[in-house]
Amino acid sequence: MPKQKLSLGRAWYAIHTVVGFEDIVAEAIMKRAGVFDLTDKIFNALVPKEKIWVLKGGKKELVEQKIYPGYVLVDMIIADDSWYVVRNTPKVTGFVGVGVTPVPLDEKELNEILQRMQKEEPEIETDVKVGDLVEVSNGLFKGLKGKVIEIDNERHKLKILASILNRETPIEVDFLQIKRI
């Protein structure tokens, strides 16, 4: 008697992994699918990643970051043998689902993840508004606190009014250099 309820067909499933081993797990799942002759049930395994801007050493750098650390997405047909191969891959801790029964990802959710992965250069956005209090988190003015007086979305810069030597002084900082107070 089969342990897994057969799915309606091919679907994407999320699996828990040990954090930091996502790429290794995705690669191992595909290798195991070939070794166990299950390429007709396990089609793809991917680690959802997106490109984001970060500030390193005072310079903006575009880096790739995992969207969901500790998770791998697998495109597969659920059956006892395919479930067993994925579930028993080293560093896999389980499927996302109810008990031992995996629940497929919602199509809308999957499409949102895939769109995030396909963005070449993400927009830098800020949720601060003119009048908000912020603190400079890195760079030359690190630690200074001030009030936002101007926002330049095209250049990704803010002007804040900060107290330097007991005088209100406007300074310009990057969106990535500030945090809300």
Buried (B, 14 or more C-beta within 10 A) or exposed (E): EEEBEEBEEEBBBBBBBEEEBBBBBBBBBBEBBEEBEBEEBBBEBBBBBBBBBEBEEEEBEEEEEBBBEBBBBBBBBBBEBBBBBBBEBEBBEEBBBEEEEBEBBEEEEBEEBEEBBEEEEEEBEBEBEEEBEBBBBBBEBEEBBBBBBEBEEEEBBBBBEBEEEEEEEEBEBBBBBBEEE
